[in-house]
Amino acid sequence: MNILVTGGTGTVGSQVVRELLSRGAQVTVLTRDPAKAAKLPAGVKAVSGDLSTVETVKRVFKGFDGVFLVNTVSPTEIYEGLLSVCALREENIKRLVYLSVQDADKAAWLPHFGGKVGVEEAVKRSGIPSTILRPNNFYQNDYWFKDVILQHGVYPQPLGSVGLNRVDVRDIAEAAAIALTTSGHEGQTYDLVGPEAFTGEATAATWSRALNRTVKYGGDDLEAWEKQSLQYMPDWAVFDFKHMYAFFQDKGLKASAEAIERQTGLLGHAPRSFGAFVSETAASWK
């Protein structure tokens, strides 16, 4: 199959590319930054474009059997998603996989949750054979916290005390590649999660054990988190994520036993554990 991966140089998309290549697919990556094409695996083509522009969506989807659609969290996320789905309806796409977020509808007031609810509905009504993936918070988000963990012994993501079944990006990529290259997943929506729910304190403790040093949880003070985050993140993102963390602290983002069972059946193996990810990552950091 000939497949286009949007966001193919990002955290999830780059893993999707690897999984598709391992299954013998022909892969093309859409990227906003042509310079990143130099880092793509051998045999992967690159096209430049921006899904917020009509010029891009009118040309980039032509000639592909399948598309992996992910829209970067941004003020234009829902527009990019809807523009893409609208353009995709004009092409002979055999399979579309859209990356959403777990429980998007339960916190639809959050900009990057609610935006995905709208795009999910567009995907379902588009007439395109489609699969929706709804992942939890990524394990790999912790890469962003490497310096503060190692230099200050603090885990800063204010996850709260209810718990999240966070997920390994490699499981997301496998699910996407399977849905794009095999039949039977059209019309399905899959939650993608880890096997255990982790609180902020438990997350810090896991890093402590793996690094053999004390890593303290930074706490649940979202006002302090906001003040710190505005030093390196745009205000729209801080506003969105602050309210997301408030939702996590109040409700958590846990997985059902049914979701874990469905994911295991889809992948052919149990979800990767957070402990294994942390051990692997800590060893590479050392």
Beta strands, then each sheet from edge to edge (+ up, - down):
strand 1: 2-6
strand 2: 26-31
strand 3: 45-48
strand 4: 66-69
strand 5: 95-99
strand 6: 130-135
strand 7: 154-155
strand 8: 188-192
strand 9: 216-217
sheet 1: 3+ 2+ 1+ 4+ 5+ 6+ 8+
sheet 2: 7+ 9+
end
